[in-house]
């Protein structure tokens, strides 16, 4: 399973989305369930899935799925297809 697939599965579960509703272009405004609890869930899920612990500032600063990818890539976790 690629890191893109792992992230997709994680976010589908957290945001309660159907696969056809998900895209890597989603923003916080696009997802009704992307609330403060989801922010914590994303941070915990990223730690469990990728081994990286977001700082509080990083976690609350994420506004797009691409922000998560950018943060993880900056820590050496590849999302290249």
Secondary structure, 3 states (H helix, E strand, C coil): CCHHHHHHHHHHHHHCCCHHHCCCCCEHHHCCCCCHHHHHHHHHHHHHHHCCCCCHHHHHHCCEHHHHHHHHHHCCCCCCC
